[in-house]
Amino acid sequence: MAKDAVGRFLAALDPQHREAVGGRPREEQERLAGAWEQELESDDELDTLDELSPPAAEAEAARRVMARED
């Protein structure tokens, strides 16, 4: 299992976004991973989902970050 923020973020992405983000420069990946971590920390709805299913909460946060990027 990936331990760094970028690896965890990439794992939370759907396959299409994972490939696209994986091809970006490391600096950009780190920026997106930071936004993802902020989304996880700041959204109360994700806190509740995280208690039920951490992978689902991480995937939802990743989806939100990528939606802002598109």
N, C-alpha and C positions, 0 to 999 in steps of 0.2 A: 504494500500500500504506500502511496506517495505521502511523504511527510512534509514537503515544502508547500507553500501556498499555491504556487503555480501548478505543481503536480496535482494537488487536490482539486484545484479549479478545473484543470483539463479533464480530470476524471469525472467531474460533475456535469460537464457539457455533453450535449447530444453529439453523435459521431460527426455530423457535418460541421458543426461549429468547432469541435475538437480539432479536426483537420485544418480548418482555416486559421484558428488561433495558434496551433502548433507551428504553422509556417511563418508566423510573425516574429519580429525581433524579440529577444528576451526582455528587453526594456518594456515593450508593449504588453507582453504576457504578464509581467509583474504589475503593470498598471491595472490591467483588467482583473488580475487576482486580488489586488488591493480593493478594488471596487466591489468585488464579490464578497470578500471578507466583511467589508463595511455593510453591505446589504444584509448579510447573515446576522451581524451584531445589532443592527439598528431597527429591524422590522419585527414587531411583536408577533405578527401572524406566523412568521418563520420560526420564532421561538417555540410556539405551540406545535407546529408541524415537526420541528426538530425532536421534540419529546416523543412523538409517535414514530417518526421515521427520519433519522438524520440524513440518509441519502436523498430522500425526497425533498427535504428542505434545501440541501445543497444544490440539487438540480434546479429547483425553482429559483433560487437566488442567481444561479448561472444564467438561466433563461432570461431573467429580468435585466441582468447586466448586458447580455448580448442584444436584447431588444432595444436598449438605449443606444447601442453601437450601430444598429442597422439603419 
